[in-house]
Amino acid sequence: MFILQVYKLLDDKRFQESITRASNNARHGVSKALKENPWLEELAARIKEVGDQVISNLEHYIDKTITSLQRAGAGAHLARDSREALRIFDDLTPDVDLVVMSKSMAAEEIGLREHLEKRGVEVWETDLGQFLVQLENGKPMHTIAPAIHITRAKARRLLSRLGRDPGSEEPEKLAHAAREFLRGKILSAKTGVTGGNAIAADTGSLVLVENEGNIRLVSGVVEHHIAIVPVDKILPDLRTALDMVLVQSAYAGIFPPTYINVITGPSSTADIEHKRVLGAQGPRRLDVILLDNGRLRASKHPVLKAQLRCVRCGRCQFECPVWEKLANHWGGPVYGGPMGLNWTSIVHDPDLASELSFYCLLCGRCSQVCPVSIPLDDIIRWHRTRVWKEGHSGEN
């Protein structure tokens, strides 16, 4: 079945042109950022070292993060798998009727939007690319740029279905039409959902990086902010968390980022007798769902643990010759490309990852460009070896 999809994608001229154009632009953006800011490579090397430190003692850092979140006035919840994450979310939102979301691969991983829609909840993605993916009922094609496969003409058709015909295919007009529709939803919602690019164990601070400004709205104007953060996003301290998002932005080819948001607990004020109280103009409640979903198990695995260093920049995807032809259709049900195949093994199905590994060329370009030196091709090679040795029946 998958091979039929491959042939279909290879014959889709518009799809191929869109992915190639995005890959070229991204490579140029990364090259420019690193040339103008050579210190970023040193920062990436430091993030690698710190990442290994956290992975080797992940349970300790999870406990420390939970304590820090609670001290900051936030709710802290550890979800062992997708099902538990959805149950926690349901418990936190028993009467919700409208939810607005910023782009979150963790939310994609647990199927949050589909779950809420089955509950009868109105849900809207507010990131432009993710919004377009929602309208086409598709899947993100890149971890940072989810709609790189959608042409201007298709974007106009998707927006027109909402009665918001932009009047032209100019990107500015398309973005404005989406803004006009989504702004009303954001201002009407009482619950906003975000992911988290990083979370600091020492302060419980969420760090979120963006360019559109929608995350600030989704996490700032609602009454209840819920963040779903994979436990591999934990870093020891706030300084390192901030450094990590700079590395992610640079290697995604979008540097410097327009916004970096730091959120420590619900909104607060100390303007009356300098006594700090929670619940000012921003959310009255902040709940953070720390998502395990196989990551703790992977932290003890001799091969897969290196994948937990991933900063989700998607640099390996843009460099991969297979991804450049198939995008996130190759790699797994949520994550795609070289990093996606390895994440599929951790959070979904190692047997599926092993099967898909045979589409990899093992050229090693993904490993060469990874900012935190994940041996991606070695891990993929291990997946193949696993098939030969275990026939998909052994332990992963």
C-alpha positions as CSV (number, residue, x, y, z in Angstrom):
1,M,0.0,0.0,0.0
2,F,2.8,2.4,0.9
3,I,4.7,1.8,-2.3
4,L,1.6,2.8,-4.3
5,Q,1.5,6.1,-2.3
6,V,5.2,6.6,-3.2
7,Y,4.5,6.4,-6.9
8,K,1.6,8.7,-6.6
9,L,3.7,11.3,-4.8
10,L,6.5,11.0,-7.3
11,D,4.1,11.7,-10.1
12,D,2.6,14.8,-8.3
13,K,4.5,17.6,-10.0
14,R,3.1,20.4,-7.7
15,F,4.0,18.4,-4.6
16,Q,7.5,17.8,-5.8
17,E,8.1,21.4,-6.7
18,S,6.7,22.6,-3.3
19,I,9.0,20.3,-1.3
20,T,12.1,21.1,-3.4
21,R,11.5,24.8,-3.1
22,A,11.1,24.6,0.7
23,S,14.2,22.5,1.1
24,N,16.3,24.9,-1.0
25,N,15.0,27.9,1.0
26,A,15.6,26.2,4.3
27,R,19.2,25.2,3.5
28,H,19.9,28.8,2.4
29,G,18.4,30.1,5.6
30,V,20.5,27.8,7.8
31,S,23.7,28.6,5.9
32,K,23.0,32.3,6.3
33,A,22.3,32.1,10.0
34,L,25.4,30.1,10.8
35,K,27.7,32.2,8.6
36,E,26.5,35.4,10.3
37,N,26.4,33.9,13.8
38,P,29.2,31.4,14.1
39,W,28.6,31.2,17.9
40,L,25.5,29.2,17.2
41,E,27.5,26.1,16.4
42,E,29.2,26.3,19.8
43,L,25.8,26.7,21.4
44,A,24.5,23.6,19.6
45,A,27.5,21.6,20.9
46,R,26.7,22.7,24.5
47,I,23.0,21.7,24.0
48,K,24.2,18.2,23.0
49,E,26.2,17.9,26.2
50,V,23.4,19.1,28.4
51,G,20.9,16.9,26.6
52,D,22.9,13.8,27.3
53,Q,23.1,14.9,31.0
54,V,19.3,15.1,31.2
55,I,18.7,11.8,29.3
56,S,21.0,9.9,31.6
57,N,18.9,11.0,34.6
58,L,15.5,11.7,33.1
59,E,13.4,10.6,36.0
60,H,15.2,13.0,38.3
61,Y,14.6,15.9,36.0
62,I,10.9,15.0,35.5
63,D,10.4,15.1,39.3
64,K,12.3,18.4,39.6
65,T,10.2,19.9,36.8
66,I,7.0,18.8,38.4
67,T,8.1,20.4,41.7
68,S,9.1,23.6,40.0
69,L,5.8,23.8,38.1
70,Q,3.8,23.4,41.3
71,R,5.9,26.0,43.1
72,A,5.1,28.4,40.3
73,G,1.3,27.9,40.7
74,A,0.8,25.6,37.7
75,G,-0.8,22.2,37.6
76,A,1.7,19.4,36.7
77,H,0.7,16.1,35.3
78,L,2.8,13.2,34.0
79,A,1.2,11.1,31.3
80,R,2.7,7.7,30.7
81,D,1.1,7.3,27.2
82,S,-1.2,9.0,24.8
83,R,-4.3,7.5,26.3
84,E,-3.4,8.8,29.8
85,A,-2.6,12.2,28.3
86,L,-6.1,12.4,26.7
87,R,-7.7,11.3,30.0
88,I,-5.9,14.0,31.9
89,F,-6.9,16.6,29.3
90,D,-10.6,15.5,29.6
91,D,-10.4,15.8,33.4
92,L,-9.0,19.3,33.1
93,T,-11.7,20.4,30.5
94,P,-15.0,18.7,31.4
95,D,-17.2,21.5,30.1
96,V,-15.1,23.1,27.3
97,D,-16.9,23.8,24.0
98,L,-14.2,25.7,22.1
99,V,-10.4,25.1,22.1
100,V,-7.8,27.0,20.2
101,M,-4.4,25.4,19.6
102,S,-0.9,26.5,18.6
103,K,1.1,24.1,16.5
104,S,2.2,21.2,18.6
105,M,3.6,17.9,17.4
106,A,3.0,16.5,20.8
107,A,-0.7,17.2,20.3
108,E,-0.5,15.6,16.9
109,E,1.3,12.6,18.6
110,I,-1.6,11.9,21.0
111,G,-4.4,12.8,18.5
112,L,-5.7,15.6,20.6
113,R,-7.7,17.6,18.0
114,E,-9.4,14.5,16.7
115,H,-10.2,13.4,20.2
116,L,-11.8,16.7,21.1
117,E,-13.8,16.7,17.9
118,K,-15.2,13.3,18.9
119,R,-16.2,14.9,22.2
120,G,-18.2,17.5,20.2
121,V,-15.7,20.3,21.0
122,E,-15.0,23.0,18.4
123,V,-11.2,23.1,17.8
124,W,-9.1,25.4,15.7
125,E,-5.4,25.4,14.9
126,T,-4.1,28.9,14.9
127,D,-0.7,28.5,13.3
128,L,-1.3,29.3,9.6
129,G,0.3,26.2,8.2
130,Q,-1.3,23.9,10.7
131,F,-4.7,25.7,10.1
132,L,-4.4,24.9,6.4
133,V,-3.5,21.2,7.2
134,Q,-6.6,21.1,9.4
135,L,-8.7,22.4,6.6
136,E,-7.4,19.8,4.1
137,N,-7.8,17.1,6.8
138,G,-4.2,16.1,6.2
139,K,-1.0,15.8,8.3
140,P,1.9,18.1,8.8
141,M,4.6,17.7,6.2
142,H,7.5,19.1,8.3
143,T,8.0,19.5,12.0
144,I,8.5,23.3,11.7
145,A,6.7,24.1,8.4
146,P,3.6,21.9,8.4
147,A,2.1,23.2,5.1
148,I,5.0,23.4,2.8
149,H,3.2,21.0,0.4
150,I,0.2,23.3,0.0
151,T,0.3,25.7,-2.9
152,R,-1.1,29.2,-3.0
153,A,-4.0,28.1,-5.2
154,K,-4.9,25.3,-2.8
155,A,-4.6,27.6,0.2
156,R,-7.1,29.9,-1.4
157,R,-9.5,27.1,-2.1
158,L,-9.3,25.8,1.5
159,L,-9.9,29.3,2.9
160,S,-12.8,29.9,0.5
161,R,-14.6,26.9,2.1
162,L,-15.0,29.0,5.2
163,G,-16.5,31.8,3.3
164,R,-13.2,33.7,3.5
165,D,-12.1,34.0,-0.1
166,P,-9.0,36.2,0.0
167,G,-9.6,37.6,-3.4
168,S,-6.2,36.5,-4.7
169,E,-3.4,34.0,-4.2
170,E,-1.0,36.5,-2.8
171,P,0.5,35.1,0.5
172,E,-0.3,38.4,2.3
173,K,-4.0,38.1,1.3
174,L,-4.1,34.5,2.3
175,A,-2.6,35.2,5.7
176,H,-4.9,38.1,6.3
177,A,-8.0,36.0,5.5
178,A,-6.9,33.3,8.0
179,R,-6.1,36.0,10.6
180,E,-9.6,37.5,10.3
181,F,-11.2,34.1,10.8
182,L,-9.0,32.9,13.6
183,R,-8.8,36.1,15.6
184,G,-12.5,35.8,16.4
185,K,-12.1,32.2,17.5
186,I,-9.1,33.0,19.7
187,L,-10.9,35.9,21.5
188,S,-14.0,33.7,22.1
189,A,-12.1,30.7,23.5
190,K,-11.6,30.1,27.2
191,T,-9.1,27.3,26.7
192,G,-5.8,27.5,24.7
193,V,-3.4,24.6,24.0
194,T,0.3,24.9,23.2
195,G,3.2,22.6,23.1
196,G,6.6,23.7,24.5
197,N,9.9,24.0,22.7
198,A,11.7,23.6,26.1
199,I,10.9,23.6,29.8
200,A,13.3,24.5,32.5
201,A,13.6,22.1,35.4
202,D,14.8,24.7,37.9
203,T,12.0,27.2,37.4
204,G,9.2,25.3,35.7
205,S,9.3,27.9,32.9
206,L,7.9,27.0,29.5
207,V,9.9,28.4,26.6
208,L,8.0,28.8,23.3
209,V,9.4,30.2,20.1
210,E,7.3,31.5,17.2
211,N,7.0,34.0,14.4
212,E,3.3,34.5,13.9
213,G,2.3,35.7,17.3
214,N,-0.5,33.2,17.7
215,I,1.2,31.4,20.6
216,R,1.1,34.6,22.6
217,L,-2.6,34.9,22.0
218,V,-3.5,31.3,22.6
219,S,-1.5,31.2,25.8
220,G,-2.3,34.8,26.9
221,V,-5.9,35.8,26.3
222,V,-7.6,32.6,27.4
223,E,-8.6,31.7,31.0
224,H,-7.0,28.3,30.9
225,H,-3.7,27.5,29.2
226,I,-2.8,23.8,28.8
227,A,0.6,22.9,27.5
228,I,1.6,19.4,26.3
229,V,5.3,19.0,26.6
230,P,7.3,15.8,25.9
231,V,9.7,14.9,28.7
232,D,12.6,15.1,26.3
233,K,12.1,18.8,26.2
234,I,13.2,19.2,29.8
235,L,16.5,21.1,30.3
236,P,18.2,21.8,33.6
237,D,17.8,25.5,33.7
238,L,16.1,28.5,32.1
239,R,19.4,29.8,30.5
240,T,19.9,26.5,28.7
241,A,16.2,26.3,27.6
242,L,16.6,29.8,26.0
243,D,19.8,28.7,24.3
244,M,18.1,25.6,22.9
245,V,15.3,27.6,21.1
246,L,18.0,29.8,19.5
247,V,19.7,26.6,18.2
248,Q,16.3,25.2,17.0
249,S,15.5,28.5,15.1
250,A,18.9,28.7,13.5
251,Y,18.9,25.1,12.2
252,A,15.3,25.4,11.0
253,G,16.5,28.3,8.8
254,I,14.4,30.9,10.6
255,F,16.8,33.1,12.6
256,P,16.3,35.2,14.6
257,P,12.8,34.2,15.7
258,T,10.2,36.9,15.9
259,Y,9.1,36.0,19.4
260,I,10.4,33.9,22.3
261,N,7.9,33.5,25.1
262,V,8.8,32.5,28.6
263,I,5.8,31.4,30.8
264,T,6.3,30.6,34.5
265,G,2.9,29.8,36.0
266,P,-0.4,31.5,35.5
267,S,-0.6,35.3,35.1
268,S,0.0,37.2,38.2
269,T,0.3,40.6,39.8
270,A,1.9,42.2,42.8
271,D,0.5,45.7,42.3
272,I,-1.4,45.6,45.6
273,E,1.0,45.9,48.6
274,H,3.6,44.1,46.5
275,K,1.9,40.8,47.3
276,R,2.0,38.5,44.3
277,V,-1.3,36.8,43.5
278,L,-2.3,34.6,40.5
279,G,-4.9,35.4,37.9
280,A,-4.4,38.9,36.4
281,Q,-5.0,39.8,32.7
282,G,-3.7,36.5,31.4
283,P,-4.8,32.9,32.2
284,R,-6.0,32.1,35.6
285,R,-4.9,28.5,35.2
286,L,-1.9,26.9,33.7
287,D,-1.7,23.1,33.5
288,V,1.3,21.3,32.0
289,I,1.0,17.7,30.8
290,L,4.4,16.1,30.6
291,L,4.3,13.4,28.0
292,D,6.3,10.2,28.4
293,N,4.9,7.9,25.7
294,G,8.0,5.7,25.4
295,R,10.6,8.4,26.1
296,L,11.6,7.1,29.5
297,R,12.0,3.6,28.1
298,A,14.1,5.0,25.2
299,S,16.3,6.9,27.7
300,K,17.6,3.5,28.9
301,H,18.0,2.1,25.4
302,P,21.6,1.9,24.1
303,V,20.7,3.0,20.6
304,L,17.4,5.0,20.7
305,K,18.4,7.3,23.6
306,A,20.4,9.5,21.3
307,Q,17.2,10.5,19.5
308,L,16.0,12.2,22.7
309,R,18.6,14.9,22.1
310,C,16.5,16.1,19.1
311,V,15.7,19.8,19.1
312,R,13.0,19.4,16.4
313,C,14.6,21.8,14.0
314,G,13.8,19.5,11.0
315,R,17.2,20.2,9.5
316,C,17.6,16.4,8.8
317,Q,14.4,16.4,6.9
318,F,15.4,19.2,4.5
319,E,18.7,17.4,3.8
320,C,17.2,13.9,3.3
321,P,16.8,12.9,-0.4
322,V,14.0,10.5,0.4
323,W,12.1,13.1,2.5
324,E,12.6,15.6,-0.3
325,K,10.5,13.3,-2.5
326,L,8.0,12.0,0.0
327,A,8.0,14.6,2.9
328,N,6.3,13.3,6.1
329,H,4.5,10.6,4.1
330,W,7.6,8.6,4.9
331,G,8.7,8.1,8.5
332,G,5.5,7.3,10.4
333,P,1.9,8.3,11.2
334,V,3.0,11.7,12.7
335,Y,6.7,12.4,12.5
336,G,8.5,12.1,9.2
337,G,11.9,11.8,7.6
338,P,15.0,10.5,9.4
339,M,14.1,11.9,12.8
340,G,10.5,10.9,12.3
341,L,11.4,7.3,11.6
342,N,13.3,7.1,14.9
343,W,10.5,9.0,16.8
344,T,8.0,6.5,15.4
345,S,10.0,3.7,16.9
346,I,9.9,5.4,20.3
347,V,6.4,6.7,20.6
348,H,4.4,4.5,18.2
349,D,5.5,1.3,16.7
350,P,9.1,0.0,16.4
351,D,8.0,-2.6,13.8
352,L,6.6,0.0,11.5
353,A,9.9,2.0,11.9
354,S,11.9,-1.0,11.0
355,E,9.8,-1.6,7.9
356,L,10.1,2.0,6.8
357,S,13.9,2.0,7.4
358,F,14.4,0.1,4.2
359,Y,13.4,3.1,2.2
360,C,16.3,5.0,3.6
361,L,19.4,5.4,1.3
362,L,21.8,5.4,4.3
363,C,23.6,8.3,2.7
364,G,24.3,9.8,6.2
365,R,23.5,13.4,5.2
366,C,21.0,13.7,8.0
367,S,23.6,12.9,10.7
368,Q,26.1,15.3,9.1
369,V,23.7,18.3,9.5
370,C,22.1,17.5,12.9
371,P,23.0,20.3,15.3
372,V,23.2,18.0,18.3
373,S,25.1,15.2,16.4
374,I,22.4,12.5,16.6
375,P,23.7,9.5,14.6
376,L,20.5,9.3,12.7
377,D,21.7,6.9,10.0
378,D,23.2,4.6,12.6
379,I,19.9,4.3,14.4
380,I,18.1,3.7,11.1
381,R,20.7,1.0,10.3
382,W,20.0,-0.6,13.7
383,H,16.3,-0.8,12.7
384,R,17.2,-2.8,9.6
385,T,19.5,-5.1,11.7
386,R,16.6,-5.6,14.1
387,V,14.5,-7.0,11.2
388,W,17.2,-9.4,10.2
389,K,17.9,-10.6,13.7
390,E,14.5,-10.6,15.2
391,G,11.9,-10.7,12.4
392,H,10.0,-7.9,14.2
393,S,9.3,-10.2,17.1
394,G,12.1,-9.3,19.5
395,E,12.4,-6.5,22.1
396,N,13.2,-3.1,20.7
